[in-house]
Amino acid sequence: MARTSKTEAVKPPKAERTVREKAVLQPQPSERVFISEADQYLFSQGTHYDIYKKLGAHPSVEDGRKGFYFGVWAPNAVQVHVTGSFNGWSTDAHPMEKLGPVGIWGLFIPDVGEGEMYKFLITAQDGRKLYKADPFANYAEYRPGTASVTTDLSGFDWKDEKWMEQRDQKDPRKEPIAIYECHIGSFMKHPDGTAEGFYSYRQFADRIVEYLKEMKYTHVELMGIAEHPFDGSWGYQVTGYYAPTSRYGMPKDFMYLVNALHRAGVGVILDWVPAHFATDAHGLGEFDGQCIFEHPDPRLGEHPDWGTKIFNYGKPEVKDFLIANVLYWLREFHVDGIRVDAVASMLYLDYGKRDGQWLPNKYGGNKNLEAIEFFRHMNSVVRGTYPGFMTIAEESTAWPNVTGEVGDEGLGFTFKWNMGWMHDFCEYMKLDPIYRKGDHYGMTFAMSYNESEKYILPLSHDEVVHLKCSMVNKMPGYQIDKYANLRVGYTYMFGHAGKKLLFMGQEFGQEREWSEARELDWFLLGEKCNAGMKEYVKELLRIYRKYPAMYQLDDSWAGFEWMNADDKENSVFSFVRRSAAGTNSILFVLNMTPVKREGYRVPVPKKKKYRLLLNSDQERFGGWGNEVPAEVTAEKISCNGHDASITLDLPPYGALVYVF
């Protein structure tokens, strides 16, 4: 996770409009928005899952006049004013009314339209005047501006009914899930000559949809969609949880992107960051002069290494803010899942902290009991209501039952990133092949605990930054060896139990580390190795999606069987994947050395014909061109505990995949 600088934004923004584009359509509210006593009560209990429709700024009508209704939670404020471009940033023109003991303030302002910038001017109990962006704003000023912007989310013409129906009927754990992790601002730069070169959500849709359809990914995971002040945080230090970032356009432009992806058969997952938030002055920190979103004790409310604030998960209003936020993205923008960042930092009170920097729980331990309850609450509400929606935990420890059911003391997530597999895989693959036999069982270890969770195998952005090298440059050898290594490595990943995730650029062998400031090195596709790598990953994705054996039984030994997990002297792995029906099983044979293994005997489950699906050494993939028979018949010769076997000539750094 990247760190952010602390920008000072205590002064109101300039009166002139600095939003990228101002909406020309005025809102057409049909009814009055107001905050009732019931709204306040449910919010105070942490169970108002539609609170985002009340707090924030929403088109409304009162006494026949159109305008916007503003609502904000500031329980310790002496007074709150709405100040904005519509009143010349007046400090006293629009005082809000405190509606009750919960601390919600409300005000209808007539004749306010879309595209108006605003902030809440909060008078704290110590007399400070705090200019705060709206925590529930649906749109924000283009950075480095820090104001919120009025907008109307209603009226978008969704065309994804078929997708949404089918999603609700599917169990994602039994479906193919192949995720393309993507950062919009650096996927591809616009050739318009601007320094930033950002494509809008709509322009990006035209490019990413075509690419993902070609490559056969099932989902795209978008980084940095919630509003954030600093590009270098990659969106992991948020100030606007309810606002799609204005870097790429307006909220309805983001709806357009999701709609286009759904119509193309691609699901949308968002990176979601409930672990901490940015300390920028216009954000959530000490929002009304006191700590209402974070814990007031810095030992519970701050991440010393990241320079960020930690949410107070024991506070009902804070839990409501976060759970309603998931439902907001799900309902208003039709997203299909969230990848929850830094879960381990939430579960452990001492995460990243030294003695004296943290406090134990009431039992004297290091588990964050309030965060545990928050996750169970969130997953019960979200997945209990929308079973086709995915919640994915980036959890880097051995915490038990992350994907277990809430009633069985689990946290209730759909999937967990298998960080252990990722670490073992990268450590093995970067070894010179002469030393790989010494780490042979590092590659087989993940299957020993595979049934404990529902896993996703991630090769994410975190693996290609901070001097870790790109995936291809982790590999040993000359250039042609590196690409051959990566092809056989990716084949192992796609054959291994667990859903799949690749960060953008890894599919064609991006050679430089990723930077948010520049686009991917698309020019490399003019090179044989890179074009071949892209073609190879496309073929892996095609096979993965076509054959249920590759994904149906990811969490069971019924779907995976080692043929030979122990040939460390030759650094060869062989295994079989099976479907629930037992048809069209897939055999993988992987040679992790540059030595061609002639006449290599592979144990197989049945005496039958094995038809070649994929040979990583073909010249069209950038290989040396060693050919193997398109079909081979097993012999009744026992091998490694199996009654039948086949004989193959294994190409150097070669992966062979058969269906039978």
C-alpha angles and dihedrals in degrees: 000000000000124000127232135219117243106247116199111229104162094126121079115256121259116280095238116091113262100167112123093245130359117222112246095199117084118220118265103209115185098190144027120268116214139154114242131200087254090055091052093047095049091047090052088052093050093241105102098110093174094051091119087070090061108031116061124035119316135173109256142163128221126178089351094305121119122221142112131294114217124203131176138170110230107144097173098045120118089206138349126207129188109229124180152128090291093064101033090259090292115183096211110023097096116032114182126227122239103231102197149323094299088073102243117148124201141185137167114214114193124221094022111137137186121297097036117138118226146163136190112250104209123195106209125210091255091055098257118144110222123192105206132181114233110269089210097041114138094206136027139200115268109267136289080039113084106197126116118240129216115241141159118233096188127099104040111148103232117198100181101092093124092051093049092048093050093045092057091053097051133084103221091205090068096041131084109267115186111163129200107205107211141181108204097207094057103029090088132345123228113246091226094110097243118140093241098037094196118174113219119243088258095049091045089052090059090055105036096045093056092046097048092047090052093048095043098232113161098208142017120215111207121209124209103012099137111079115274131169102221123057091204092064087066087222096300094116105060134193099169112045093172098044126084103223114269090220088093103029142278131329094262089052087058089049087054090055094050091045092051093049092049092049087053091051096253122130124220125226122183128210104239123195116200093145097083144338139222121274095220110142095243092052137081099292114113084347099182096022092284135066106272101146097034131045111266093224106080089213087068101023106049140061104215094196096047099037091229140122124252120224117245098241093184092065113092094214092052092049088049091050091054101039092046087050092061090049090047093059090042097049104031099036101025094231115171102216150346130234104213110219125222098359092165090060088058097046097050121059091202097048108142092351135117128219109295093026096085142041126224122236123257090278093052095253135121098242116113099228093186093054090049090053090046093056092048091048092047096047093044091054099038103036092033089059099033108030093176091059114097126223111190123192122213092205117160103188137066094265104157127242099007088154094031119117116272092236089056093054092266126133092239102233120153093223142001126213108244098227091167091059090047093052094046092046095051093044092052098043095051092056121104103255092243088067098041094092087065090060097035095123092051085075095050098041097087092064090060090069099025095113093057094078144008100258141202116198105223130199093173139168089275089069095057104047140068095044094307090122127231117288094260093047091053086067121093127239137032121330096273089048092051093055093044089051091050093049093053090043093053089048089056089050094050092046095047119092113267139064117283137244128178125178117234115276094026089093092067101031103263102203102198123067114262119267124184088217098066138040125254116278095260090162087075089075086079088068122086096231094050096043088048092049092052090049091048095051089048089055092048090052092048092052092043093055096040100054120057089204087074096061117004100085102031096143100044138072085227086076099044134046129173114229091185121353095161108064095112093148091065095028090229124146125193129179143150131234120206136194127224089257092049093233129124096016117189127228120203123196116181127186109197097188135073090241117105108231106213119195092006112174116223122192114231133188099236141029098241142100120298116205120207115242101169141010113186092201097067114124092237087065093047095265132135093260102247105165126212129191115280089226135022130186120220120238127218091249116128119233132173093346096315124111095221136046144171131218120229140174101230114210118228110275083000134161121197121188123191135182121213 
